[in-house]
Amino acid sequence: MDRRTLFTVQAGLLIFLGGVILASSYFQSRNRRDKGSVWFAAAYFCAGLGLGLQAYRGMISDVISILFGNALFLMFGPLANRAIAKTTGQKRDYLVWLLLLNAATVMNYAYYTWWQPNVVLRTVEAVPILAVMYLACIDLLLRNKDEVIRPAVTAIIVCFAMQSLPNFVRVALAWKYQIPDAWFSWSGIITIAGLALSYLWIGNLRMHAELERSAMTDPLTGLFNRRALDVFGARELERIRRRDLPCSALMMDVDKFKQINDGLGHAAGDASLCAVAQTLQKTLRVTDLATRLGGDEFFVLLPDCSEAQATEVVMRLKAAIESLRLKTMSEVVFTITTSIGCITLSGQNATLEELLHGSDVMLYREKQALRSESSADMKPQPVAVPGPRRVQPYNA
């Protein structure tokens, strides 16, 4: 395969990969759409177009083929750097600096092509600049904080390293051997294809993470649901049993929730549930597990929490919830209260079933106590009946 055919095939592959990346971003939902995909697709389009211009050297102007072709091909580094920053959520990138390096590389290529022809020096001076571009991308990848996409980020780092290695080999051998450009061109295309697949893997990882999160999250309150409680609760209780630590649990619901729904509307009921969920998230520790079981019932797992500490948590939660001032859609202000059942078990006896049952029993007892107090307050109290009133005669 001659050089022109080889470069044409590779240019078509690059443009095709750019189209695949752009199409995959287009078909994603807006809340999952990767902000860096457009930049990454642009990087592939520019590299493919630049390689296509170089393929037709001799048939078109050398200025267009060599200068513009190399400039477009080298745009892959700066645009990929911006794409990585957008994808990993980083505000800083090296786009401006890499554009300056791109210009320096093109000027170096032009100088050693026309003014001082020297293929060896042209290669030796261009490779370190390319390496700096790839290292700038690797630096951003190493700063990634998103654990969900960590496997794909590692694969991208490997691809950039594999892209740099053949260039250094080329520099080492350029002084003695004239190695065909096609060898290094194919190695570069293979790694760039792997880079595109790794980048597409990021979207796949995030989609699976979102599906798993939605399957374990209550859509209204954002708390974990019963499925998440079964999974994460079992793991936490296993740790508690190994270390023989105390474990507490809270079962809670909103008092007179049906009256809120019937009297103020279901929107007010939803606002009450969301307010309770937000209070739980603000009050509890990071290690605590708050879940919505259904309706107005919430369950909280408090690992490594004694009975006294759990009682303090109950008091803080009740005080925080009672201090809330909620509004309906018609601007009616209302307040809510909660009943909370609390139970504490030792690590060896702590099972999810026992904690659920025990806290539910304690919640029922608190409800019964509140009803008894309410009934006592509503009993008729003896009232002193006034005796006959003496009327003073009116003296005209």
C-alpha positions in Angstrom: 0.0 0.0 0.0 1.5 3.3 -1.1 1.8 6.3 1.2 -1.2 8.2 -0.4 -3.5 5.3 0.0 -2.4 4.6 3.5 -2.9 8.2 4.6 -6.3 8.3 2.9 -7.5 5.2 4.7 -6.2 6.5 8.0 -7.8 9.9 7.5 -11.2 8.3 6.7 -10.8 6.2 9.9 -10.2 9.3 12.0 -13.2 11.1 10.6 -15.3 8.0 11.1 -14.3 7.8 14.8 -15.1 11.5 15.2 -18.5 10.9 13.8 -19.1 8.0 16.1 -18.2 10.1 19.2 -20.4 12.9 18.1 -23.3 10.6 17.3 -23.0 8.8 20.7 -23.2 12.2 22.4 -26.2 13.3 20.4 -28.2 10.2 21.4 -27.5 10.6 25.1 -30.1 12.3 27.3 -29.3 15.9 28.1 -28.5 15.3 31.8 -26.0 12.6 30.8 -24.5 14.4 27.7 -20.7 14.7 27.9 -19.7 18.3 27.5 -16.3 17.2 26.1 -17.6 15.0 23.4 -17.9 17.8 20.8 -14.3 18.9 21.5 -13.1 15.3 21.2 -15.0 14.8 18.0 -13.5 18.0 16.6 -10.0 16.7 17.5 -10.6 13.6 15.4 -12.1 15.6 12.5 -9.1 17.9 12.4 -6.6 15.1 12.6 -8.4 13.2 9.8 -8.6 16.3 7.6 -5.0 17.1 8.2 -3.9 13.6 7.4 -6.0 13.7 4.2 -4.3 16.9 3.1 -0.9 15.3 3.6 -1.9 12.3 1.6 -2.3 14.4 -1.5 1.1 16.1 -1.3 2.3 16.8 -4.8 -1.2 17.0 -6.2 -2.1 20.2 -4.2 0.0 23.2 -3.0 2.8 22.3 -0.6 1.7 25.1 1.6 -1.8 23.5 2.0 -0.5 20.0 2.2 2.5 20.5 4.5 1.6 23.6 6.6 -2.1 23.3 6.9 -2.1 19.5 6.9 0.3 19.3 9.8 -1.3 22.2 11.6 -4.7 20.4 11.5 -3.2 17.0 12.4 -1.5 18.5 15.4 -4.7 20.2 16.6 -5.6 16.8 18.0 -3.5 17.5 21.1 -5.0 20.9 22.1 -8.6 19.9 21.3 -8.2 16.5 23.1 -6.9 18.4 26.1 -9.9 20.7 26.3 -12.2 17.6 25.8 -10.6 15.8 28.8 -11.0 18.9 31.0 -14.7 19.1 30.1 -15.3 15.4 30.6 -13.6 15.2 34.0 -15.2 18.5 35.2 -11.9 20.5 35.5 -11.9 24.3 34.9 -8.3 24.5 34.0 -6.7 23.1 30.8 -3.7 23.7 28.6 -5.4 24.7 25.4 -3.7 28.0 24.8 -0.2 26.7 25.6 -0.7 23.7 23.4 -1.9 25.9 20.5 1.4 27.8 20.8 3.3 24.5 20.8 1.3 23.5 17.7 2.4 26.7 15.9 6.0 26.1 17.0 5.9 22.5 15.6 4.5 23.7 12.3 7.2 26.4 12.0 9.8 23.8 12.8 8.4 21.5 10.1 8.4 24.3 7.5 12.0 25.4 8.4 13.5 21.9 8.0 11.4 21.2 4.9 12.2 24.3 2.8 14.7 26.7 4.3 17.1 24.1 5.8 16.1 20.6 4.6 16.9 18.1 7.3 14.6 15.1 7.9 16.5 14.0 11.0 16.4 17.4 12.8 12.8 17.9 11.7 11.8 14.6 13.4 14.0 15.1 16.5 12.6 18.5 17.3 9.0 17.7 16.6 8.8 14.6 18.8 9.5 16.3 22.2 6.8 18.9 21.4 4.3 16.1 20.6 5.3 14.4 23.9 4.6 17.6 25.8 1.1 17.7 24.3 0.4 14.1 25.4 1.9 14.7 28.8 -0.5 17.7 29.3 -3.4 15.4 28.5 -2.1 12.8 30.9 -1.7 15.4 33.6 -5.4 16.3 33.4 -6.4 12.6 33.4 -4.4 12.0 36.6 -6.3 14.9 38.3 -9.6 13.1 37.6 -11.7 12.7 40.8 -14.6 10.8 39.3 -14.2 7.2 40.5 -16.9 6.0 38.2 -14.9 6.6 35.0 -11.5 5.6 36.6 -11.1 2.4 34.4 -11.7 4.3 31.2 -9.3 7.1 32.3 -6.6 4.6 32.9 -7.1 3.1 29.5 -6.8 6.6 27.9 -3.6 7.2 29.8 -2.2 3.9 28.4 -3.2 5.0 24.9 -1.4 8.3 25.2 1.7 6.5 26.5 1.6 4.1 23.6 1.3 7.0 21.3 4.4 8.6 22.7 6.6 5.5 22.8 6.8 4.9 19.0 7.8 8.6 18.5 10.7 8.2 21.0 11.8 5.0 19.2 11.7 7.0 16.0 14.0 9.6 17.4 16.5 7.0 18.7 16.7 5.3 15.3 16.4 8.4 13.1 20.2 9.1 13.1 21.1 5.7 11.6 18.0 4.3 9.9 15.4 5.6 7.5 12.3 4.0 8.9 9.1 4.3 6.7 6.6 6.8 8.0 3.9 4.2 7.5 5.1 2.1 10.4 4.7 4.9 12.8 1.5 6.1 11.2 -0.1 2.7 11.7 1.0 2.5 15.3 -0.4 6.0 15.9 -3.7 5.2 14.3 -4.1 2.0 16.4 -3.6 3.9 19.6 -5.9 6.8 18.5 -8.6 4.2 17.7 -8.0 2.7 21.2 -8.3 6.2 22.6 -11.7 6.7 20.9 -13.0 3.4 22.2 -11.8 4.3 25.7 -13.5 7.7 25.5 -16.8 6.0 24.4 -16.3 3.7 27.4 -16.6 6.8 29.7 -20.2 7.3 28.5 -21.0 3.7 29.0 -19.6 3.7 32.6 -21.6 6.8 33.5 -24.8 5.3 32.0 -24.5 2.1 34.1 -23.7 4.1 37.2 -26.8 6.3 36.6 -29.0 3.3 36.1 -27.6 1.6 39.3 -28.1 4.9 41.2 -31.7 5.3 40.0 -32.5 1.7 40.9 -31.3 2.3 44.5 -32.6 5.8 45.0 -36.1 7.1 45.9 -37.0 9.5 43.0 -38.9 11.9 45.3 -36.6 12.4 48.2 -33.3 11.4 46.8 -32.7 9.0 49.7 -31.8 5.3 49.3 -34.7 2.9 48.8 -35.4 -0.5 50.3 -33.2 -2.3 47.7 -30.2 -0.1 48.6 -30.9 -0.8 52.3 -30.7 -4.5 51.7 -27.4 -4.2 49.8 -25.5 -1.5 51.7 -27.1 -2.3 55.1 -26.0 -5.9 54.8 -22.4 -4.8 54.1 -22.4 -2.4 57.0 -23.9 -4.9 59.5 -21.2 -7.4 58.4 -18.6 -4.9 59.4 -20.4 -4.2 62.7 -20.5 -7.9 63.5 -16.8 -8.4 62.8 -15.8 -5.5 65.1 -18.6 -6.2 67.6 -19.8 -2.6 67.7 -23.2 -1.4 68.8 -25.7 -0.5 66.1 -28.8 1.6 66.4 -31.8 2.0 64.1 -34.6 4.6 63.8 -38.0 4.1 62.3 -39.9 7.3 61.7 -42.9 8.7 60.0 -44.7 12.1 59.6 -47.5 12.7 62.1 -51.0 13.1 60.6 -49.6 12.7 57.1 -53.0 11.7 55.7 -54.5 14.9 57.1 -51.8 16.9 55.4 -52.5 15.2 52.1 -56.2 15.6 52.4 -56.3 19.1 53.8 -53.4 20.8 52.1 -53.0 18.7 48.9 -50.5 16.0 47.8 -48.0 18.7 46.9 -47.8 19.7 50.5 -47.4 16.0 51.4 -44.5 15.7 49.0 -42.9 18.8 50.4 -43.1 17.3 53.9 -41.4 14.2 52.8 -38.6 16.1 51.0 -38.2 18.4 54.0 -37.7 15.3 56.3 -35.2 13.8 53.8 -33.2 17.0 53.6 -33.1 17.2 57.4 -31.9 13.7 57.6 -29.1 14.4 55.1 -28.0 17.5 57.0 -28.2 16.0 60.5 -26.8 12.5 60.1 -23.2 11.4 59.7 -21.7 10.3 56.4 -21.6 6.7 57.6 -25.3 6.6 58.5 -27.7 5.1 56.0 -31.1 6.9 55.6 -33.7 5.3 53.5 -37.4 5.9 52.5 -39.3 2.6 52.9 -42.5 3.9 51.3 -45.3 6.4 52.0 -44.2 8.5 55.0 -42.0 5.9 56.6 -38.2 6.4 56.9 -35.6 4.1 58.3 -32.1 5.1 59.5 -29.3 2.8 60.2 -26.8 4.2 62.7 -23.7 1.9 62.8 -21.3 2.2 65.7 -23.9 4.2 67.7 -24.7 3.6 71.3 -28.2 4.0 72.8 -27.3 7.3 74.4 -26.0 8.6 71.1 -29.0 7.4 69.2 -31.3 9.1 71.7 -29.4 12.4 71.1 -29.8 11.9 67.3 -33.6 11.5 67.8 -33.8 14.7 69.8 -31.8 16.6 67.2 -34.0 15.3 64.4 -37.2 16.1 66.1 -36.1 19.6 67.0 -34.9 20.3 63.5 -38.1 19.0 61.8 -40.4 20.9 64.2 -38.5 24.1 63.4 -39.3 23.8 59.7 -41.8 26.2 58.2 -43.2 24.8 55.0 -45.5 26.5 52.4 -48.1 25.1 50.1 -48.5 26.3 46.5 -51.1 28.7 47.8 -48.6 30.2 50.2 -50.2 28.6 53.3 -47.6 28.1 56.0 -47.7 24.8 57.9 -45.4 22.8 60.2 -44.9 19.0 60.7 -43.8 16.7 63.5 -42.5 13.2 63.4 -42.7 10.1 65.6 -39.4 8.1 65.9 -38.9 4.6 67.2 -35.3 3.8 68.3 -33.6 0.5 69.1 -30.0 -0.4 69.8 -28.5 -3.9 69.5 -25.0 -5.3 70.0 -22.9 -6.1 67.0 -23.3 -9.8 67.3 -27.1 -9.6 67.5 -27.6 -6.9 64.9 -29.4 -8.1 61.8 -31.4 -6.0 59.4 -34.6 -7.9 60.2 -34.2 -7.4 63.9 -33.4 -3.7 63.5 -36.4 -3.1 61.3 -38.8 -5.1 63.5 -37.5 -3.6 66.8 -37.6 0.0 65.6 -41.0 -0.5 64.1 -42.3 -1.8 67.5 -40.8 1.2 69.3 -42.4 3.5 66.7 -45.8 1.9 67.4 -45.3 2.3 71.1 -44.5 6.0 70.7 -47.6 6.4 68.5 -49.7 4.7 71.2 -48.3 7.0 73.9 -49.0 10.1 71.8 -52.6 9.0 71.3 -53.0 8.3 75.0 -51.7 11.8 75.8 -54.0 13.3 73.1 -57.0 11.4 74.5 -56.2 12.6 78.0 -56.1 16.2 76.8 -59.5 15.8 75.1 -61.3 14.4 78.2 -63.9 16.8 79.6 -62.6 18.5 82.7 -64.9 19.2 85.7 -66.2 22.8 85.5 -67.4 24.8 88.5 -71.0 25.6 88.0 -71.8 29.1 89.3 -74.5 29.4 91.9 -77.6 31.7 91.7 -76.5 35.3 91.1 -77.9 37.9 93.5 -79.3 40.8 91.6 -79.1 44.2 93.3 -82.3 46.1 93.2 -82.3 49.2 91.1 -83.0 52.3 92.9 -84.5 54.9 90.7 
